[in-house]
């Protein structure tokens, strides 16, 4: 603590005292900022579709724009009011498949394992969003037309979004993998959680409905992220 009597005895000028006080306060604030632990959110990503502009207009008509229904956790992302029907092998259907915005460069569909099986697809790979080369396709039906996707159906790999500050806190970089421990009566530790670092995002794990049901996420008492090597 700063001894003001000592300051007076040494006849420090006001400017010197202000400088010392400012330095002490700045150092304490900096230490406090370094100890803040980022808040981890874990969300269930139910089956959905991302559309490119060309496919949007084929399905909903020329000039159509997605209508936001509710915002998602990451800023600028939203669930749209628009839905489509997904048609798989042997005419198996998944109706009311939600569209998520904003638009993408390429259309893709993200399903859980049980969704894929019910659609008649048994070869849907686990991929990161956007990595759709060589994946199965499907027919998509909207109110104004039908689109045949030659590829684009995936099971989304579990991943965690974070900004550079959060990545530094956890000691990881973009492209690393982590483990997610979900505590509770059905405690589970997931491996190979892909790290995706972007200054526009905040700390958020995405898992699909099968994974959430397996670990009883809605009853979880605690969720924790670890670097891959931290859990044996």
Secondary structure as UniProt FT lines:
FT   HELIX           4..9
FT   TURN            10..11
FT   HELIX           14..34
FT   STRAND          41..44
FT   STRAND          48..50
FT   HELIX           53..60
FT   TURN            62..63
FT   STRAND          68..71
FT   TURN            75..76
FT   STRAND          78..87
FT   HELIX           89..91
FT   STRAND          93..101
FT   STRAND          108..110
FT   HELIX           113..119
FT   STRAND          126..127
FT   TURN            129..130
FT   TURN            133..134
FT   STRAND          136..142
FT   TURN            143..144
FT   STRAND          145..156
FT   STRAND          159..162
FT   HELIX           164..170
FT   TURN            174..175
FT   STRAND          177..183
FT   TURN            185..186
FT   STRAND          188..197
FT   TURN            199..200
FT   STRAND          204..207
FT   HELIX           209..215
FT   HELIX           217..219
FT   STRAND          222..227
FT   HELIX           228..230
//
